[in-house]
Amino acid sequence: MKNVLPRKICAVMESLPELTSPALLEQVEILGKMGFSIQIVSLKTSEPQDRLTFHPRLRAEIDYLEFSPGKIIPGLLTALLLMLITPIKTIKAFVKMLKFLFEFRERGEVIKNYFQAVLMVNQHILNKEITHIHSQASLSAARTAILAAEMTGLSLSFIALPGEIYNAHGRLLKYILQEADFILTISKYDQNYIIKNIFNAQPDTPTTLCFLNGINLDFFQFKKRIKPAQEPFKIITTACLTRKKGIDVVLRALYILKQQGIKFNYQIVGDGPEKTNLQQLAAELGLTDAVEFAGQTARYKISKLLENADLFVIAPRILDNGERDAIPTGMLEAMAMGVPVTVTRLPGIEEVIEDEETGLLVSPENPEAFAAACLRLLTDSELQQMIIMKARLYIEGCRDIHQQAKNFIEFINTHDLRF
């Protein structure tokens, strides 16, 4: 018998907006297409200017649950109240918290997460018809979600992103993920890694689904190119400015093009910890006049920036600690709008980009090869047009947000999952 899909989900996040990843908006949009409504609980309060990055179509209730010492007494009183209402579940959650104190070194954070779970259950779950808890797999959000699920008996799922899968102690990640009714990833590579490396393909591994990050084609409409690209070429990157994005490699590649007499304007849209370093590198390479650091821009304005671009570039790498990009959303958005893509070859990216079919792939840390690929896509109009059309067809067939909603409903029903 198929599940009757519930109407409201509580989504737990470390912070909102999550500027390093646009995955939240995509998930909320897909779930909205399925008829769900979302109650978002952020464990940290965002700055007012950061909230401007929300898209007007982000239809979700948003509450902030930043914890401070002043909330300890209300938290204790609420815990006692829950003990009277649901004693067995509340005791189980308290025991789980004690286990967390043993497993995790940051014991102060564990206690804070316990109080956040208590307040979240009281303020944002009880009497709000919540039937499922969905959370990031980052430690703080995950612990809070697990404790809240224990207190309420609600089903629980995680979205495991590359920054959590590859930049976390394997035992701790397994300890978190094993609490889930099911796990979502955004690439098949991540899905297989969790099953084989985190859980060692054990029979009791939670159900894991590659839940592709989709694109709403209503807002990223294809623009057919009538004329070949001309100098100065318009090149763009939309990304959080972190080392794993490899934008320094892009700058070195563009320096090579400049040495060859190629004229271009390069726009970097985004902000992050590497911005100052990248600005210094651009100055050292003599690219200041050709490179614009446009800063953080609301996701819903990205399509306008992509309209006139000739090429989208990004050069993700695997860091020494294992952290990496999976499938850059900016890359998918560019493909949707008819902007050809040059990108470095990584496992998740290779699920999207077939070399010389939907984009050009280059080995990481190779500015020379990256420069050659960029020049080829900019000047070979026949190759450019073929890649543009095949990339758009791929997005329509595999990344359309409406199709993702249908696929997820089928997954829920097929696996008889509560969600």
NORSUL-V694253 format. One record per helix or strand of 3 or more residues. SS is the DSSP state (~ for helix, > for strand). FROM is the first residue (numbers start at 1). LEN is the number of residues. If there is no record, write none. Layout:
SS/FROM/LEN ; SS/FROM/LEN
//
This chain:
>/8/6 ; ~/23/11 ; >/37/6 ; ~/48/4 ; >/60/5 ; ~/69/17 ; ~/87/17 ; ~/107/19 ; >/132/5 ; ~/139/14 ; >/155/5 ; ~/162/4 ; ~/170/8 ; >/182/4 ; ~/188/11 ; >/207/4 ; >/233/6 ; ~/243/3 ; ~/247/13 ; >/264/7 ; ~/275/10 ; >/291/5 ; ~/299/8 ; >/311/4 ; ~/329/9 ; >/341/4 ; ~/349/3 ; >/359/4 ; ~/367/13 ; ~/381/19 ; ~/401/14
//
